């Protein structure tokens, strides 16, 4: 056993005045995700994990259905339908399925306290096999940049708006360089990951309204989700956003 550190939410304590450390940690996140995707599922006894056939199509249909079953404001319901229609119409390149974490971000990585080098990945409860770019897009759905709309900052999931961290575009380019993956359809996966995240937040807010989830943090999740959906709709129209 080696003692480890978990950097929670958007905690910038370890990166203030240390852009070199932020850059190193950002690259380490990409390299660690690549290492996960290079694991041979068959070799580690996970050859029958999940249902990779039709993975993306099921995700589009499933997250739309979850969203539409919620009691939503009219603008939010309209965006759920419009983005769902857009996603269903997009071509997705066929890619060999890989091992997916499905919620890879900094606070699911245990790091050495001194060097911030990765020690272990935790929270594998959503692990499966599927399209590697969806795992990349999931990580980047949490990856805030300084100029992002308020909804991204309100997520408070990773401290990547701190000076030194790679931009999302740089992360995608680095992933492509390390893996040789064609990322030309990445914007579609990015919209899907943001769509999924928005629906998850709407589900949590619904639990809060029913009294099944406690805490002030839940009260504004519907507003954050609506912002994410609007941002995703903008990205669908302008993929470089």
C-alpha positions as CSV (number, residue, x, y, z in Angstrom):
1,X,0.0,0.0,0.0
2,X,1.2,3.5,-0.9
3,X,-0.5,6.6,0.6
4,X,-2.3,8.5,-2.1
5,X,-3.9,11.9,-2.7
6,X,-7.3,12.6,-4.4
7,X,-7.7,16.1,-5.8
8,X,-11.4,16.9,-5.3
9,X,-13.5,19.0,-7.7
10,X,-12.0,22.2,-8.9
11,X,-9.4,22.4,-6.1
12,X,-6.5,24.5,-7.5
13,X,-4.4,24.4,-4.3
14,X,-1.7,22.2,-5.9
15,X,-1.5,24.3,-9.1
16,X,-1.5,27.9,-7.9
17,X,1.6,29.5,-9.3
18,X,2.7,26.2,-10.8
19,X,1.7,26.1,-14.4
20,X,4.4,23.5,-15.1
21,X,2.7,21.1,-12.6
22,X,-0.7,21.8,-14.1
23,X,0.7,21.0,-17.6
24,X,2.3,17.8,-16.3
25,X,-0.9,16.6,-14.6
26,X,-3.0,17.4,-17.7
27,X,-0.8,15.3,-19.9
28,X,-0.7,12.6,-17.3
29,X,-4.5,12.4,-17.4
30,X,-4.4,11.9,-21.2
31,X,-1.6,9.3,-20.9
32,X,-3.4,7.4,-18.2
33,X,-6.6,7.2,-20.2
34,X,-4.6,6.0,-23.2
35,X,-3.1,3.3,-21.0
36,X,-6.6,2.1,-20.0
37,X,-7.6,2.0,-23.6
38,X,-4.5,-0.1,-24.5
39,X,-5.5,-2.8,-22.0
40,X,-6.5,-6.0,-23.8
41,X,-9.8,-6.9,-22.2
42,X,-9.4,-10.6,-23.2
43,X,-6.0,-10.8,-21.5
44,X,-7.4,-9.6,-18.1
45,X,-10.6,-11.6,-18.2
46,X,-12.9,-8.9,-19.4
47,X,-13.6,-10.1,-22.9
48,X,-17.3,-10.4,-22.2
49,X,-17.7,-7.1,-20.4
50,X,-20.6,-4.9,-21.6
51,X,-22.2,-4.9,-25.0
52,X,-19.9,-3.0,-27.4
53,X,-22.0,-3.7,-30.5
54,X,-24.2,-0.6,-31.1
55,X,-22.7,1.1,-28.0
56,X,-23.1,4.7,-29.3
57,X,-26.5,4.3,-30.8
58,X,-27.8,2.8,-27.5
59,X,-26.3,5.7,-25.6
60,X,-28.0,8.3,-27.7
61,X,-31.4,6.5,-27.5
62,X,-31.0,5.7,-23.8
63,X,-30.0,9.2,-22.6
64,X,-32.7,10.8,-24.7
65,X,-35.2,8.5,-23.1
66,X,-34.1,9.2,-19.6
67,X,-34.3,12.9,-20.3
68,X,-37.7,12.8,-21.8
69,X,-39.1,10.9,-18.8
70,X,-38.3,13.8,-16.5
71,X,-40.6,16.7,-15.7
72,X,-38.7,19.5,-17.5
73,X,-39.2,23.1,-18.4
74,X,-40.2,23.6,-22.0
75,X,-36.8,25.0,-23.2
76,X,-34.9,22.1,-21.6
77,X,-37.3,19.6,-23.1
78,X,-37.0,21.2,-26.5
79,X,-33.2,20.9,-26.3
80,X,-33.3,17.3,-25.2
81,X,-35.4,16.5,-28.3
82,X,-33.4,18.7,-30.8
83,X,-30.0,17.5,-29.6
84,X,-31.2,13.9,-29.6
85,X,-32.4,14.2,-33.2
86,X,-29.1,15.8,-34.2
87,X,-27.1,13.0,-32.5
88,X,-29.1,10.2,-34.1
89,X,-28.5,11.7,-37.6
90,X,-24.7,11.9,-37.2
91,X,-22.3,9.3,-38.8
92,X,-20.0,7.7,-36.3
93,X,-16.8,6.0,-37.5
94,X,-16.6,2.3,-36.5
95,X,-13.8,1.7,-34.0
96,X,-12.6,-1.4,-32.2
97,X,-14.1,-1.5,-28.7
98,X,-11.7,-0.9,-25.8
99,X,-12.0,-1.0,-22.0
100,X,-13.8,2.1,-20.9
101,X,-13.8,3.7,-17.4
102,X,-16.9,5.8,-18.3
103,X,-16.3,8.5,-15.7
104,X,-12.6,9.2,-15.9
105,X,-11.6,12.5,-14.3
106,X,-9.0,13.8,-11.8
107,X,-10.9,12.9,-8.6
108,X,-11.1,9.3,-9.8
109,X,-7.3,9.1,-10.0
110,X,-5.3,8.6,-6.9
111,X,-1.9,10.4,-7.2
112,X,1.3,10.5,-5.2
113,X,1.1,13.5,-2.8
114,X,4.6,14.8,-3.7
115,X,4.8,14.3,-7.4
116,X,1.1,14.1,-8.3
117,X,1.9,11.0,-10.5
118,X,-0.9,8.5,-10.9
119,X,-1.0,5.6,-8.5
120,X,-4.4,4.0,-9.2
121,X,-7.8,4.6,-10.9
122,X,-10.9,4.2,-8.8
123,X,-14.7,4.1,-9.2
124,X,-15.0,1.5,-11.9
125,X,-18.7,0.8,-11.3
126,X,-19.5,2.1,-14.9
127,X,-16.6,0.2,-16.5
128,X,-17.5,-1.4,-19.8
129,X,-16.3,-1.8,-23.4
130,X,-17.1,0.6,-26.2
131,X,-15.9,3.5,-28.3
132,X,-12.7,5.0,-26.9
133,X,-13.6,8.5,-28.1
134,X,-16.7,8.4,-25.8
135,X,-14.4,7.9,-22.8
136,X,-12.2,10.8,-24.0
137,X,-15.3,13.0,-24.5
138,X,-16.6,12.1,-21.1
139,X,-13.4,13.3,-19.5
140,X,-13.5,16.5,-21.5
141,X,-17.1,17.1,-20.6
142,X,-15.7,18.0,-17.2
143,X,-12.6,19.8,-18.6
144,X,-13.3,23.5,-18.0
145,X,-11.4,26.3,-19.8
146,X,-11.1,29.9,-18.6
147,X,-13.4,31.3,-21.4
148,X,-16.2,28.7,-21.0
149,X,-19.8,29.6,-20.3
150,X,-20.8,29.7,-16.6
151,X,-22.3,26.2,-16.7
152,X,-18.9,24.6,-17.2
153,X,-17.4,26.6,-14.3
154,X,-20.4,25.7,-12.1
155,X,-19.7,22.0,-12.6
156,X,-16.7,22.3,-10.3
157,X,-15.4,19.0,-11.5
158,X,-11.8,19.6,-12.4
159,X,-9.3,22.5,-11.8
160,X,-8.4,22.6,-15.5
161,X,-9.1,26.3,-15.9
162,X,-6.0,26.9,-13.9
163,X,-3.0,28.3,-15.9
164,X,-0.9,25.5,-17.5
165,X,-3.5,22.9,-18.1
166,X,-3.9,21.8,-21.7
167,X,-7.0,23.0,-23.6
168,X,-9.6,20.5,-24.7
169,X,-8.3,20.8,-28.3
170,X,-4.8,20.0,-27.1
171,X,-6.0,17.0,-25.2
172,X,-7.8,15.6,-28.3
173,X,-4.7,16.2,-30.4
174,X,-2.5,14.5,-27.8
175,X,-4.8,11.5,-27.6
176,X,-4.8,11.2,-31.4
177,X,-1.0,11.5,-31.5
178,X,-0.5,8.8,-28.8
179,X,-3.1,6.3,-30.2
180,X,-3.2,7.0,-33.9
181,X,-7.0,7.3,-33.6
182,X,-9.0,9.2,-36.3
183,X,-10.7,11.9,-34.2
184,X,-12.5,13.6,-37.1
185,X,-15.9,12.7,-35.6
186,X,-14.9,13.6,-32.0
187,X,-17.3,16.6,-31.9
188,X,-20.3,14.3,-32.2
189,X,-19.0,12.2,-29.2
190,X,-18.4,15.5,-27.3
191,X,-22.0,16.6,-27.8
192,X,-23.2,13.1,-26.7
193,X,-21.0,13.2,-23.5
194,X,-22.3,16.7,-22.6
195,X,-25.9,15.5,-23.3
196,X,-25.4,12.6,-21.0
197,X,-23.9,14.8,-18.3
198,X,-26.8,17.2,-18.5
199,X,-29.4,14.4,-18.2
200,X,-27.5,13.0,-15.2
201,X,-27.7,16.4,-13.5
202,X,-31.4,16.7,-14.3
203,X,-32.0,13.3,-12.8
204,X,-30.2,14.4,-9.6
205,X,-32.2,17.5,-9.5
206,X,-35.4,15.5,-9.8
207,X,-34.3,13.4,-6.8
208,X,-33.7,16.7,-4.9
209,X,-37.2,18.0,-5.7
210,X,-38.7,14.7,-4.4
211,X,-36.7,15.0,-1.2
212,X,-34.6,11.9,-2.1
213,X,-31.4,13.9,-2.4
214,X,-30.3,16.4,0.3
215,X,-27.9,19.3,0.0
216,X,-27.9,22.8,-1.4
217,X,-25.6,21.7,-4.2
218,X,-28.5,19.9,-5.8
219,X,-30.8,22.9,-6.0
220,X,-29.1,24.6,-9.0
221,X,-28.4,21.5,-11.0
222,X,-31.3,22.1,-13.3
223,X,-29.8,25.5,-14.2
224,X,-26.4,23.9,-14.8
225,X,-27.9,21.2,-17.0
226,X,-29.8,23.7,-19.1
227,X,-26.6,25.6,-19.7
228,X,-24.8,22.4,-20.7
229,X,-27.5,21.6,-23.2
230,X,-27.4,25.1,-24.7
231,X,-23.6,24.8,-24.9
232,X,-23.9,21.3,-26.5
233,X,-26.4,22.7,-29.1
234,X,-23.9,25.5,-29.9
235,X,-21.1,22.9,-30.4
236,X,-23.3,20.8,-32.7
237,X,-23.6,23.9,-34.9
238,X,-20.0,25.0,-34.5
239,X,-17.8,21.9,-33.7
240,X,-14.7,24.0,-32.9
241,X,-16.5,25.8,-30.0
